[in-house]
Amino acid sequence: MHYPCIVYRRDNANTEFADDRPYHVTKRYLVTFISQDPDSIVWDKIAALPLCLHNRGYAVGNLNHDVFNLYFEGAIT
C-alpha cells in the first residue's frame, strides 16, 4: 500500500419491512483512512460526508488509522 490510503468494507445493513417485504435499506461501511500525517486534510473531507461518523482512531507503526462509519440509505425497488 501507498500512504495515505483509504480501506473500506461493507460492515452491516439495516432493512425496514412493510407488508413482510423489504422496502428500505441502510448500508453501513467501515472506512479506514491511513496516513503518516495525523492532521491530514483528507480526514476533514471524510468527516464532512453526509451520514458519516468518526468511530475511533489509533496509531500502529508510525501510521495513523482513523475509522469512520459511513451510511448509505436507499429504497429497494
mmJSON file of the N, C-alpha and C atoms, coordinates in Angstrom:
{"data_MODEL":{"atom_site":{
"group_PDB":["ATOM","ATOM","ATOM","ATOM","ATOM","ATOM","ATOM","ATOM","ATOM","ATOM","ATOM","ATOM","ATOM","ATOM","ATOM","ATOM","ATOM","ATOM","ATOM","ATOM","ATOM","ATOM","ATOM","ATOM","ATOM","ATOM","ATOM","ATOM","ATOM","ATOM","ATOM","ATOM","ATOM","ATOM","ATOM","ATOM","ATOM","ATOM","ATOM","ATOM","ATOM","ATOM","ATOM","ATOM","ATOM","ATOM","ATOM","ATOM","ATOM","ATOM","ATOM","ATOM","ATOM","ATOM","ATOM","ATOM","ATOM","ATOM","ATOM","ATOM","ATOM","ATOM","ATOM","ATOM","ATOM","ATOM","ATOM","ATOM","ATOM","ATOM","ATOM","ATOM","ATOM","ATOM","ATOM","ATOM","ATOM","ATOM","ATOM","ATOM","ATOM","ATOM","ATOM","ATOM","ATOM","ATOM","ATOM","ATOM","ATOM","ATOM","ATOM","ATOM","ATOM","ATOM","ATOM","ATOM","ATOM","ATOM","ATOM","ATOM","ATOM","ATOM","ATOM","ATOM","ATOM","ATOM","ATOM","ATOM","ATOM","ATOM","ATOM","ATOM","ATOM","ATOM","ATOM","ATOM","ATOM","ATOM","ATOM","ATOM","ATOM","ATOM","ATOM","ATOM","ATOM","ATOM","ATOM","ATOM","ATOM","ATOM","ATOM","ATOM","ATOM","ATOM","ATOM","ATOM","ATOM","ATOM","ATOM","ATOM","ATOM","ATOM","ATOM","ATOM","ATOM","ATOM","ATOM","ATOM","ATOM","ATOM","ATOM","ATOM","ATOM","ATOM","ATOM","ATOM","ATOM","ATOM","ATOM","ATOM","ATOM","ATOM","ATOM","ATOM","ATOM","ATOM","ATOM","ATOM","ATOM","ATOM","ATOM","ATOM","ATOM","ATOM","ATOM","ATOM","ATOM","ATOM","ATOM","ATOM","ATOM","ATOM","ATOM","ATOM","ATOM","ATOM","ATOM","ATOM","ATOM","ATOM","ATOM","ATOM","ATOM","ATOM","ATOM","ATOM","ATOM","ATOM","ATOM","ATOM","ATOM","ATOM","ATOM","ATOM","ATOM","ATOM","ATOM","ATOM","ATOM","ATOM","ATOM","ATOM","ATOM","ATOM","ATOM","ATOM","ATOM","ATOM","ATOM","ATOM","ATOM","ATOM","ATOM","ATOM","ATOM","ATOM","ATOM","ATOM","ATOM","ATOM","ATOM"],
"id":[1,2,3,4,5,6,7,8,9,10,11,12,13,14,15,16,17,18,19,20,21,22,23,24,25,26,27,28,29,30,31,32,33,34,35,36,37,38,39,40,41,42,43,44,45,46,47,48,49,50,51,52,53,54,55,56,57,58,59,60,61,62,63,64,65,66,67,68,69,70,71,72,73,74,75,76,77,78,79,80,81,82,83,84,85,86,87,88,89,90,91,92,93,94,95,96,97,98,99,100,101,102,103,104,105,106,107,108,109,110,111,112,113,114,115,116,117,118,119,120,121,122,123,124,125,126,127,128,129,130,131,132,133,134,135,136,137,138,139,140,141,142,143,144,145,146,147,148,149,150,151,152,153,154,155,156,157,158,159,160,161,162,163,164,165,166,167,168,169,170,171,172,173,174,175,176,177,178,179,180,181,182,183,184,185,186,187,188,189,190,191,192,193,194,195,196,197,198,199,200,201,202,203,204,205,206,207,208,209,210,211,212,213,214,215,216,217,218,219,220,221,222,223,224,225,226,227,228,229,230,231],
"type_symbol":["N","C","C","N","C","C","N","C","C","N","C","C","N","C","C","N","C","C","N","C","C","N","C","C","N","C","C","N","C","C","N","C","C","N","C","C","N","C","C","N","C","C","N","C","C","N","C","C","N","C","C","N","C","C","N","C","C","N","C","C","N","C","C","N","C","C","N","C","C","N","C","C","N","C","C","N","C","C","N","C","C","N","C","C","N","C","C","N","C","C","N","C","C","N","C","C","N","C","C","N","C","C","N","C","C","N","C","C","N","C","C","N","C","C","N","C","C","N","C","C","N","C","C","N","C","C","N","C","C","N","C","C","N","C","C","N","C","C","N","C","C","N","C","C","N","C","C","N","C","C","N","C","C","N","C","C","N","C","C","N","C","C","N","C","C","N","C","C","N","C","C","N","C","C","N","C","C","N","C","C","N","C","C","N","C","C","N","C","C","N","C","C","N","C","C","N","C","C","N","C","C","N","C","C","N","C","C","N","C","C","N","C","C","N","C","C","N","C","C","N","C","C","N","C","C","N","C","C","N","C","C"],
"label_atom_id":["N","CA","C","N","CA","C","N","CA","C","N","CA","C","N","CA","C","N","CA","C","N","CA","C","N","CA","C","N","CA","C","N","CA","C","N","CA","C","N","CA","C","N","CA","C","N","CA","C","N","CA","C","N","CA","C","N","CA","C","N","CA","C","N","CA","C","N","CA","C","N","CA","C","N","CA","C","N","CA","C","N","CA","C","N","CA","C","N","CA","C","N","CA","C","N","CA","C","N","CA","C","N","CA","C","N","CA","C","N","CA","C","N","CA","C","N","CA","C","N","CA","C","N","CA","C","N","CA","C","N","CA","C","N","CA","C","N","CA","C","N","CA","C","N","CA","C","N","CA","C","N","CA","C","N","CA","C","N","CA","C","N","CA","C","N","CA","C","N","CA","C","N","CA","C","N","CA","C","N","CA","C","N","CA","C","N","CA","C","N","CA","C","N","CA","C","N","CA","C","N","CA","C","N","CA","C","N","CA","C","N","CA","C","N","CA","C","N","CA","C","N","CA","C","N","CA","C","N","CA","C","N","CA","C","N","CA","C","N","CA","C","N","CA","C","N","CA","C","N","CA","C","N","CA","C","N","CA","C","N","CA","C","N","CA","C","N","CA","C"],
"label_alt_id":[null,null,null,null,null,null,null,null,null,null,null,null,null,null,null,null,null,null,null,null,null,null,null,null,null,null,null,null,null,null,null,null,null,null,null,null,null,null,null,null,null,null,null,null,null,null,null,null,null,null,null,null,null,null,null,null,null,null,null,null,null,null,null,null,null,null,null,null,null,null,null,null,null,null,null,null,null,null,null,null,null,null,null,null,null,null,null,null,null,null,null,null,null,null,null,null,null,null,null,null,null,null,null,null,null,null,null,null,null,null,null,null,null,null,null,null,null,null,null,null,null,null,null,null,null,null,null,null,null,null,null,null,null,null,null,null,null,null,null,null,null,null,null,null,null,null,null,null,null,null,null,null,null,null,null,null,null,null,null,null,null,null,null,null,null,null,null,null,null,null,null,null,null,null,null,null,null,null,null,null,null,null,null,null,null,null,null,null,null,null,null,null,null,null,null,null,null,null,null,null,null,null,null,null,null,null,null,null,null,null,null,null,null,null,null,null,null,null,null,null,null,null,null,null,null,null,null,null,null,null,null],
"label_comp_id":["MET","MET","MET","HIS","HIS","HIS","TYR","TYR","TYR","PRO","PRO","PRO","CYS","CYS","CYS","ILE","ILE","ILE","VAL","VAL","VAL","TYR","TYR","TYR","ARG","ARG","ARG","ARG","ARG","ARG","ASP","ASP","ASP","ASN","ASN","ASN","ALA","ALA","ALA","ASN","ASN","ASN","THR","THR","THR","GLU","GLU","GLU","PHE","PHE","PHE","ALA","ALA","ALA","ASP","ASP","ASP","ASP","ASP","ASP","ARG","ARG","ARG","PRO","PRO","PRO","TYR","TYR","TYR","HIS","HIS","HIS","VAL","VAL","VAL","THR","THR","THR","LYS","LYS","LYS","ARG","ARG","ARG","TYR","TYR","TYR","LEU","LEU","LEU","VAL","VAL","VAL","THR","THR","THR","PHE","PHE","PHE","ILE","ILE","ILE","SER","SER","SER","GLN","GLN","GLN","ASP","ASP","ASP","PRO","PRO","PRO","ASP","ASP","ASP","SER","SER","SER","ILE","ILE","ILE","VAL","VAL","VAL","TRP","TRP","TRP","ASP","ASP","ASP","LYS","LYS","LYS","ILE","ILE","ILE","ALA","ALA","ALA","ALA","ALA","ALA","LEU","LEU","LEU","PRO","PRO","PRO","LEU","LEU","LEU","CYS","CYS","CYS","LEU","LEU","LEU","HIS","HIS","HIS","ASN","ASN","ASN","ARG","ARG","ARG","GLY","GLY","GLY","TYR","TYR","TYR","ALA","ALA","ALA","VAL","VAL","VAL","GLY","GLY","GLY","ASN","ASN","ASN","LEU","LEU","LEU","ASN","ASN","ASN","HIS","HIS","HIS","ASP","ASP","ASP","VAL","VAL","VAL","PHE","PHE","PHE","ASN","ASN","ASN","LEU","LEU","LEU","TYR","TYR","TYR","PHE","PHE","PHE","GLU","GLU","GLU","GLY","GLY","GLY","ALA","ALA","ALA","ILE","ILE","ILE","THR","THR","THR"],
"label_asym_id":["A","A","A","A","A","A","A","A","A","A","A","A","A","A","A","A","A","A","A","A","A","A","A","A","A","A","A","A","A","A","A","A","A","A","A","A","A","A","A","A","A","A","A","A","A","A","A","A","A","A","A","A","A","A","A","A","A","A","A","A","A","A","A","A","A","A","A","A","A","A","A","A","A","A","A","A","A","A","A","A","A","A","A","A","A","A","A","A","A","A","A","A","A","A","A","A","A","A","A","A","A","A","A","A","A","A","A","A","A","A","A","A","A","A","A","A","A","A","A","A","A","A","A","A","A","A","A","A","A","A","A","A","A","A","A","A","A","A","A","A","A","A","A","A","A","A","A","A","A","A","A","A","A","A","A","A","A","A","A","A","A","A","A","A","A","A","A","A","A","A","A","A","A","A","A","A","A","A","A","A","A","A","A","A","A","A","A","A","A","A","A","A","A","A","A","A","A","A","A","A","A","A","A","A","A","A","A","A","A","A","A","A","A","A","A","A","A","A","A","A","A","A","A","A","A","A","A","A","A","A","A"],
"label_entity_id":["1","1","1","1","1","1","1","1","1","1","1","1","1","1","1","1","1","1","1","1","1","1","1","1","1","1","1","1","1","1","1","1","1","1","1","1","1","1","1","1","1","1","1","1","1","1","1","1","1","1","1","1","1","1","1","1","1","1","1","1","1","1","1","1","1","1","1","1","1","1","1","1","1","1","1","1","1","1","1","1","1","1","1","1","1","1","1","1","1","1","1","1","1","1","1","1","1","1","1","1","1","1","1","1","1","1","1","1","1","1","1","1","1","1","1","1","1","1","1","1","1","1","1","1","1","1","1","1","1","1","1","1","1","1","1","1","1","1","1","1","1","1","1","1","1","1","1","1","1","1","1","1","1","1","1","1","1","1","1","1","1","1","1","1","1","1","1","1","1","1","1","1","1","1","1","1","1","1","1","1","1","1","1","1","1","1","1","1","1","1","1","1","1","1","1","1","1","1","1","1","1","1","1","1","1","1","1","1","1","1","1","1","1","1","1","1","1","1","1","1","1","1","1","1","1","1","1","1","1","1","1"],
"label_seq_id":[1,1,1,2,2,2,3,3,3,4,4,4,5,5,5,6,6,6,7,7,7,8,8,8,9,9,9,10,10,10,11,11,11,12,12,12,13,13,13,14,14,14,15,15,15,16,16,16,17,17,17,18,18,18,19,19,19,20,20,20,21,21,21,22,22,22,23,23,23,24,24,24,25,25,25,26,26,26,27,27,27,28,28,28,29,29,29,30,30,30,31,31,31,32,32,32,33,33,33,34,34,34,35,35,35,36,36,36,37,37,37,38,38,38,39,39,39,40,40,40,41,41,41,42,42,42,43,43,43,44,44,44,45,45,45,46,46,46,47,47,47,48,48,48,49,49,49,50,50,50,51,51,51,52,52,52,53,53,53,54,54,54,55,55,55,56,56,56,57,57,57,58,58,58,59,59,59,60,60,60,61,61,61,62,62,62,63,63,63,64,64,64,65,65,65,66,66,66,67,67,67,68,68,68,69,69,69,70,70,70,71,71,71,72,72,72,73,73,73,74,74,74,75,75,75,76,76,76,77,77,77],
"pdbx_PDB_ins_code":[null,null,null,null,null,null,null,null,null,null,null,null,null,null,null,null,null,null,null,null,null,null,null,null,null,null,null,null,null,null,null,null,null,null,null,null,null,null,null,null,null,null,null,null,null,null,null,null,null,null,null,null,null,null,null,null,null,null,null,null,null,null,null,null,null,null,null,null,null,null,null,null,null,null,null,null,null,null,null,null,null,null,null,null,null,null,null,null,null,null,null,null,null,null,null,null,null,null,null,null,null,null,null,null,null,null,null,null,null,null,null,null,null,null,null,null,null,null,null,null,null,null,null,null,null,null,null,null,null,null,null,null,null,null,null,null,null,null,null,null,null,null,null,null,null,null,null,null,null,null,null,null,null,null,null,null,null,null,null,null,null,null,null,null,null,null,null,null,null,null,null,null,null,null,null,null,null,null,null,null,null,null,null,null,null,null,null,null,null,null,null,null,null,null,null,null,null,null,null,null,null,null,null,null,null,null,null,null,null,null,null,null,null,null,null,null,null,null,null,null,null,null,null,null,null,null,null,null,null,null,null],
"Cartn_x":[0.828,0.0,0.874,0.324,0.971,0.136,0.809,0.099,0.165,-0.878,-2.126,-3.002,-3.884,-4.802,-6.108,-7.098,-8.402,-8.715,-9.102,-9.524,-10.967,-11.82,-13.23,-13.802,-14.882,-15.617,-17.049,-17.974,-19.351,-19.397,-20.021,-20.0,-21.347,-22.43,-23.73,-24.801,-26.028,-27.159,-28.376,-29.187,-30.425,-31.567,-32.428,-33.531,-34.842,-35.669,-37.003,-38.019,-39.059,-40.042,-41.428,-42.249,-43.661,-44.385,-45.483,-46.209,-45.292,-44.412,-43.477,-42.483,-42.263,-41.309,-40.349,-39.102,-38.163,-38.484,-38.462,-38.719,-37.636,-36.8,-35.76,-34.574,-33.384,-32.18,-31.155,-30.489,-29.376,-28.129,-27.185,-25.93,-24.901,-24.121,-23.04,-21.706,-20.789,-19.432,-18.449,-17.417,-16.297,-15.235,-14.901,-13.92,-12.737,-11.568,-10.368,-9.415,-9.098,-8.135,-6.797,-5.754,-4.425,-3.449,-2.739,-1.825,-0.694,0.42,1.518,1.269,0.437,0.132,-1.118,-0.993,-2.159,-3.168,-2.786,-3.669,-3.977,-4.073,-4.325,-5.678,-5.734,-6.979,-7.991,-7.505,-8.405,-9.319,-8.809,-9.633,-10.844,-10.622,-11.711,-12.727,-12.252,-13.145,-14.008,-13.429,-14.206,-15.228,-14.8,-15.693,-16.857,-16.7,-17.75,-18.772,-18.561,-19.514,-20.854,-21.964,-23.268,-23.346,-23.983,-24.183,-22.872,-21.872,-20.565,-20.247,-19.786,-19.415,-18.001,-17.186,-15.857,-16.029,-15.514,-15.68,-14.529,-13.306,-12.142,-10.88,-9.836,-8.537,-7.472,-6.445,-5.343,-4.098,-2.946,-1.673,-0.999,-0.45,0.298,1.475,2.671,3.855,4.034,3.915,4.067,3.019,1.9,0.792,-0.445,-1.157,-2.396,-3.574,-4.416,-5.605,-6.834,-7.727,-8.995,-10.113,-11.003,-12.105,-13.389,-14.116,-15.386,-16.493,-17.7,-18.894,-19.585,-19.792,-20.421,-21.698,-22.822,-24.131,-24.674,-25.291,-25.963,-27.389,-28.345,-29.745,-30.31,-31.248,-31.873,-33.139,-34.016,-35.235,-34.939,-35.622,-35.499,-36.581,-36.182,-37.164,-37.565],
"Cartn_y":[-1.179,0.0,1.245,2.282,3.591,4.514,5.274,6.119,7.57,8.328,7.98,7.076,6.321,5.454,5.302,4.797,4.518,3.053,2.37,0.972,0.926,0.239,0.184,-1.2,-1.46,-2.717,-2.503,-3.242,-3.168,-3.907,-3.28,-3.803,-4.342,-3.68,-4.046,-3.439,-3.9,-3.298,-3.406,-2.352,-2.343,-2.258,-3.273,-3.331,-3.096,-2.212,-1.953,-2.66,-3.204,-4.004,-3.382,-3.635,-3.286,-4.394,-4.876,-5.995,-7.186,-7.444,-8.571,-8.505,-7.311,-7.15,-6.009,-6.165,-5.06,-3.878,-2.68,-1.501,-0.434,-0.529,0.482,-0.188,0.12,-0.455,0.655,0.579,1.468,0.6,0.796,0.041,0.839,0.121,0.768,0.224,1.142,0.786,1.248,0.451,0.878,1.417,2.683,3.358,3.706,3.175,3.441,4.296,5.457,6.353,6.152,5.831,5.553,6.576,7.251,8.308,8.474,8.987,9.332,10.676,11.502,12.843,12.783,13.039,12.96,14.084,15.135,16.277,16.454,15.366,15.43,16.067,16.839,17.467,16.425,15.255,14.184,13.751,13.748,13.405,14.32,15.608,16.588,16.349,15.993,15.76,14.52,13.465,12.259,12.561,13.23,13.542,14.427,15.204,16.104,15.424,14.153,13.445,13.277,13.325,13.107,11.705,11.603,10.332,9.621,10.39,9.842,10.154,9.143,9.307,8.779,9.553,9.065,8.057,6.863,5.78,5.726,5.726,5.641,5.973,6.263,6.497,5.773,5.312,4.635,4.717,4.495,4.53,3.175,2.732,1.476,1.7,1.433,1.515,2.854,3.935,5.295,5.66,4.948,5.269,5.543,6.589,6.947,6.315,5.621,4.977,5.665,6.116,6.684,5.915,5.378,4.547,5.364,5.368,6.076,5.075,5.349,4.627,5.508,4.97,5.721,5.003,5.711,5.127,5.583,4.644,4.941,4.404,5.287,4.891,4.754,3.819,3.67,2.838,3.105,2.316,1.074,0.014,-1.224,-1.212,-1.401,-1.373,-2.749],
"Cartn_z":[0.0,0.0,0.0,-0.583,-0.571,0.305,1.138,2.101,1.692,1.872,2.557,1.684,2.345,1.62,2.4,1.689,2.28,2.045,3.103,3.025,3.516,2.778,3.206,2.99,3.726,3.569,4.045,3.445,3.93,5.255,6.226,7.592,8.034,7.648,8.177,7.283,7.455,6.764,7.667,7.659,8.422,7.416,7.4,6.45,7.176,6.597,7.135,6.246,6.889,6.183,6.288,5.269,5.269,4.505,5.058,4.448,4.195,5.15,5.102,3.944,3.379,2.29,2.623,2.239,2.477,1.569,2.145,1.323,1.459,2.479,2.695,3.365,2.868,3.47,3.697,4.836,5.144,5.275,4.358,4.399,5.178,5.981,6.723,6.228,5.987,5.576,6.64,6.863,7.701,6.761,6.921,6.089,6.977,6.641,7.425,6.594,7.123,6.489,7.192,6.419,6.973,6.406,7.303,6.873,7.878,7.381,8.279,8.951,8.336,8.849,9.733,11.031,11.912,11.682,10.968,10.725,9.241,8.515,7.077,6.772,5.702,5.262,4.795,4.392,3.943,5.085,6.3,7.464,7.527,7.35,7.393,6.284,5.1,3.972,4.195,4.753,5.051,6.143,7.196,8.318,7.896,6.816,6.352,5.441,5.104,4.248,4.969,4.233,4.866,5.478,6.614,7.325,7.642,8.04,8.381,9.844,10.56,11.966,12.187,12.896,13.267,14.39,14.192,15.153,16.148,15.634,16.515,15.719,16.435,15.836,16.639,15.96,16.647,15.774,16.376,15.656,15.75,14.617,14.55,13.606,14.089,13.235,12.545,13.273,12.742,11.696,11.661,10.772,11.613,11.266,11.955,11.216,11.964,11.409,12.003,11.153,11.601,10.947,11.772,11.289,11.358,10.251,10.138,9.824,10.311,9.882,8.858,7.669,6.594,6.191,6.205,5.95,4.598,3.869,2.608,2.721,2.486,2.558,1.157,1.007,-0.301,-0.237,-1.183,-1.307,-2.123,-1.817,-2.58,-3.645,-4.878,-5.968,-6.41],
"occupancy":[1.0,1.0,1.0,1.0,1.0,1.0,1.0,1.0,1.0,1.0,1.0,1.0,1.0,1.0,1.0,1.0,1.0,1.0,1.0,1.0,1.0,1.0,1.0,1.0,1.0,1.0,1.0,1.0,1.0,1.0,1.0,1.0,1.0,1.0,1.0,1.0,1.0,1.0,1.0,1.0,1.0,1.0,1.0,1.0,1.0,1.0,1.0,1.0,1.0,1.0,1.0,1.0,1.0,1.0,1.0,1.0,1.0,1.0,1.0,1.0,1.0,1.0,1.0,1.0,1.0,1.0,1.0,1.0,1.0,1.0,1.0,1.0,1.0,1.0,1.0,1.0,1.0,1.0,1.0,1.0,1.0,1.0,1.0,1.0,1.0,1.0,1.0,1.0,1.0,1.0,1.0,1.0,1.0,1.0,1.0,1.0,1.0,1.0,1.0,1.0,1.0,1.0,1.0,1.0,1.0,1.0,1.0,1.0,1.0,1.0,1.0,1.0,1.0,1.0,1.0,1.0,1.0,1.0,1.0,1.0,1.0,1.0,1.0,1.0,1.0,1.0,1.0,1.0,1.0,1.0,1.0,1.0,1.0,1.0,1.0,1.0,1.0,1.0,1.0,1.0,1.0,1.0,1.0,1.0,1.0,1.0,1.0,1.0,1.0,1.0,1.0,1.0,1.0,1.0,1.0,1.0,1.0,1.0,1.0,1.0,1.0,1.0,1.0,1.0,1.0,1.0,1.0,1.0,1.0,1.0,1.0,1.0,1.0,1.0,1.0,1.0,1.0,1.0,1.0,1.0,1.0,1.0,1.0,1.0,1.0,1.0,1.0,1.0,1.0,1.0,1.0,1.0,1.0,1.0,1.0,1.0,1.0,1.0,1.0,1.0,1.0,1.0,1.0,1.0,1.0,1.0,1.0,1.0,1.0,1.0,1.0,1.0,1.0,1.0,1.0,1.0,1.0,1.0,1.0,1.0,1.0,1.0,1.0,1.0,1.0,1.0,1.0,1.0,1.0,1.0,1.0],
"B_iso_or_equiv":[0.0,0.0,0.0,0.0,0.0,0.0,0.0,0.0,0.0,0.0,0.0,0.0,0.0,0.0,0.0,0.0,0.0,0.0,0.0,0.0,0.0,0.0,0.0,0.0,0.0,0.0,0.0,0.0,0.0,0.0,0.0,0.0,0.0,0.0,0.0,0.0,0.0,0.0,0.0,0.0,0.0,0.0,0.0,0.0,0.0,0.0,0.0,0.0,0.0,0.0,0.0,0.0,0.0,0.0,0.0,0.0,0.0,0.0,0.0,0.0,0.0,0.0,0.0,0.0,0.0,0.0,0.0,0.0,0.0,0.0,0.0,0.0,0.0,0.0,0.0,0.0,0.0,0.0,0.0,0.0,0.0,0.0,0.0,0.0,0.0,0.0,0.0,0.0,0.0,0.0,0.0,0.0,0.0,0.0,0.0,0.0,0.0,0.0,0.0,0.0,0.0,0.0,0.0,0.0,0.0,0.0,0.0,0.0,0.0,0.0,0.0,0.0,0.0,0.0,0.0,0.0,0.0,0.0,0.0,0.0,0.0,0.0,0.0,0.0,0.0,0.0,0.0,0.0,0.0,0.0,0.0,0.0,0.0,0.0,0.0,0.0,0.0,0.0,0.0,0.0,0.0,0.0,0.0,0.0,0.0,0.0,0.0,0.0,0.0,0.0,0.0,0.0,0.0,0.0,0.0,0.0,0.0,0.0,0.0,0.0,0.0,0.0,0.0,0.0,0.0,0.0,0.0,0.0,0.0,0.0,0.0,0.0,0.0,0.0,0.0,0.0,0.0,0.0,0.0,0.0,0.0,0.0,0.0,0.0,0.0,0.0,0.0,0.0,0.0,0.0,0.0,0.0,0.0,0.0,0.0,0.0,0.0,0.0,0.0,0.0,0.0,0.0,0.0,0.0,0.0,0.0,0.0,0.0,0.0,0.0,0.0,0.0,0.0,0.0,0.0,0.0,0.0,0.0,0.0,0.0,0.0,0.0,0.0,0.0,0.0,0.0,0.0,0.0,0.0,0.0,0.0],
"pdbx_formal_charge":[null,null,null,null,null,null,null,null,null,null,null,null,null,null,null,null,null,null,null,null,null,null,null,null,null,null,null,null,null,null,null,null,null,null,null,null,null,null,null,null,null,null,null,null,null,null,null,null,null,null,null,null,null,null,null,null,null,null,null,null,null,null,null,null,null,null,null,null,null,null,null,null,null,null,null,null,null,null,null,null,null,null,null,null,null,null,null,null,null,null,null,null,null,null,null,null,null,null,null,null,null,null,null,null,null,null,null,null,null,null,null,null,null,null,null,null,null,null,null,null,null,null,null,null,null,null,null,null,null,null,null,null,null,null,null,null,null,null,null,null,null,null,null,null,null,null,null,null,null,null,null,null,null,null,null,null,null,null,null,null,null,null,null,null,null,null,null,null,null,null,null,null,null,null,null,null,null,null,null,null,null,null,null,null,null,null,null,null,null,null,null,null,null,null,null,null,null,null,null,null,null,null,null,null,null,null,null,null,null,null,null,null,null,null,null,null,null,null,null,null,null,null,null,null,null,null,null,null,null,null,null],
"auth_seq_id":[1,1,1,2,2,2,3,3,3,4,4,4,5,5,5,6,6,6,7,7,7,8,8,8,9,9,9,10,10,10,11,11,11,12,12,12,13,13,13,14,14,14,15,15,15,16,16,16,17,17,17,18,18,18,19,19,19,20,20,20,21,21,21,22,22,22,23,23,23,24,24,24,25,25,25,26,26,26,27,27,27,28,28,28,29,29,29,30,30,30,31,31,31,32,32,32,33,33,33,34,34,34,35,35,35,36,36,36,37,37,37,38,38,38,39,39,39,40,40,40,41,41,41,42,42,42,43,43,43,44,44,44,45,45,45,46,46,46,47,47,47,48,48,48,49,49,49,50,50,50,51,51,51,52,52,52,53,53,53,54,54,54,55,55,55,56,56,56,57,57,57,58,58,58,59,59,59,60,60,60,61,61,61,62,62,62,63,63,63,64,64,64,65,65,65,66,66,66,67,67,67,68,68,68,69,69,69,70,70,70,71,71,71,72,72,72,73,73,73,74,74,74,75,75,75,76,76,76,77,77,77],
"auth_comp_id":["MET","MET","MET","HIS","HIS","HIS","TYR","TYR","TYR","PRO","PRO","PRO","CYS","CYS","CYS","ILE","ILE","ILE","VAL","VAL","VAL","TYR","TYR","TYR","ARG","ARG","ARG","ARG","ARG","ARG","ASP","ASP","ASP","ASN","ASN","ASN","ALA","ALA","ALA","ASN","ASN","ASN","THR","THR","THR","GLU","GLU","GLU","PHE","PHE","PHE","ALA","ALA","ALA","ASP","ASP","ASP","ASP","ASP","ASP","ARG","ARG","ARG","PRO","PRO","PRO","TYR","TYR","TYR","HIS","HIS","HIS","VAL","VAL","VAL","THR","THR","THR","LYS","LYS","LYS","ARG","ARG","ARG","TYR","TYR","TYR","LEU","LEU","LEU","VAL","VAL","VAL","THR","THR","THR","PHE","PHE","PHE","ILE","ILE","ILE","SER","SER","SER","GLN","GLN","GLN","ASP","ASP","ASP","PRO","PRO","PRO","ASP","ASP","ASP","SER","SER","SER","ILE","ILE","ILE","VAL","VAL","VAL","TRP","TRP","TRP","ASP","ASP","ASP","LYS","LYS","LYS","ILE","ILE","ILE","ALA","ALA","ALA","ALA","ALA","ALA","LEU","LEU","LEU","PRO","PRO","PRO","LEU","LEU","LEU","CYS","CYS","CYS","LEU","LEU","LEU","HIS","HIS","HIS","ASN","ASN","ASN","ARG","ARG","ARG","GLY","GLY","GLY","TYR","TYR","TYR","ALA","ALA","ALA","VAL","VAL","VAL","GLY","GLY","GLY","ASN","ASN","ASN","LEU","LEU","LEU","ASN","ASN","ASN","HIS","HIS","HIS","ASP","ASP","ASP","VAL","VAL","VAL","PHE","PHE","PHE","ASN","ASN","ASN","LEU","LEU","LEU","TYR","TYR","TYR","PHE","PHE","PHE","GLU","GLU","GLU","GLY","GLY","GLY","ALA","ALA","ALA","ILE","ILE","ILE","THR","THR","THR"],
"auth_asym_id":["A","A","A","A","A","A","A","A","A","A","A","A","A","A","A","A","A","A","A","A","A","A","A","A","A","A","A","A","A","A","A","A","A","A","A","A","A","A","A","A","A","A","A","A","A","A","A","A","A","A","A","A","A","A","A","A","A","A","A","A","A","A","A","A","A","A","A","A","A","A","A","A","A","A","A","A","A","A","A","A","A","A","A","A","A","A","A","A","A","A","A","A","A","A","A","A","A","A","A","A","A","A","A","A","A","A","A","A","A","A","A","A","A","A","A","A","A","A","A","A","A","A","A","A","A","A","A","A","A","A","A","A","A","A","A","A","A","A","A","A","A","A","A","A","A","A","A","A","A","A","A","A","A","A","A","A","A","A","A","A","A","A","A","A","A","A","A","A","A","A","A","A","A","A","A","A","A","A","A","A","A","A","A","A","A","A","A","A","A","A","A","A","A","A","A","A","A","A","A","A","A","A","A","A","A","A","A","A","A","A","A","A","A","A","A","A","A","A","A","A","A","A","A","A","A","A","A","A","A","A","A"],
"auth_atom_id":["N","CA","C","N","CA","C","N","CA","C","N","CA","C","N","CA","C","N","CA","C","N","CA","C","N","CA","C","N","CA","C","N","CA","C","N","CA","C","N","CA","C","N","CA","C","N","CA","C","N","CA","C","N","CA","C","N","CA","C","N","CA","C","N","CA","C","N","CA","C","N","CA","C","N","CA","C","N","CA","C","N","CA","C","N","CA","C","N","CA","C","N","CA","C","N","CA","C","N","CA","C","N","CA","C","N","CA","C","N","CA","C","N","CA","C","N","CA","C","N","CA","C","N","CA","C","N","CA","C","N","CA","C","N","CA","C","N","CA","C","N","CA","C","N","CA","C","N","CA","C","N","CA","C","N","CA","C","N","CA","C","N","CA","C","N","CA","C","N","CA","C","N","CA","C","N","CA","C","N","CA","C","N","CA","C","N","CA","C","N","CA","C","N","CA","C","N","CA","C","N","CA","C","N","CA","C","N","CA","C","N","CA","C","N","CA","C","N","CA","C","N","CA","C","N","CA","C","N","CA","C","N","CA","C","N","CA","C","N","CA","C","N","CA","C","N","CA","C","N","CA","C","N","CA","C","N","CA","C","N","CA","C","N","CA","C","N","CA","C"],
"pdbx_PDB_model_num":[1,1,1,1,1,1,1,1,1,1,1,1,1,1,1,1,1,1,1,1,1,1,1,1,1,1,1,1,1,1,1,1,1,1,1,1,1,1,1,1,1,1,1,1,1,1,1,1,1,1,1,1,1,1,1,1,1,1,1,1,1,1,1,1,1,1,1,1,1,1,1,1,1,1,1,1,1,1,1,1,1,1,1,1,1,1,1,1,1,1,1,1,1,1,1,1,1,1,1,1,1,1,1,1,1,1,1,1,1,1,1,1,1,1,1,1,1,1,1,1,1,1,1,1,1,1,1,1,1,1,1,1,1,1,1,1,1,1,1,1,1,1,1,1,1,1,1,1,1,1,1,1,1,1,1,1,1,1,1,1,1,1,1,1,1,1,1,1,1,1,1,1,1,1,1,1,1,1,1,1,1,1,1,1,1,1,1,1,1,1,1,1,1,1,1,1,1,1,1,1,1,1,1,1,1,1,1,1,1,1,1,1,1,1,1,1,1,1,1,1,1,1,1,1,1,1,1,1,1,1,1]
}}}
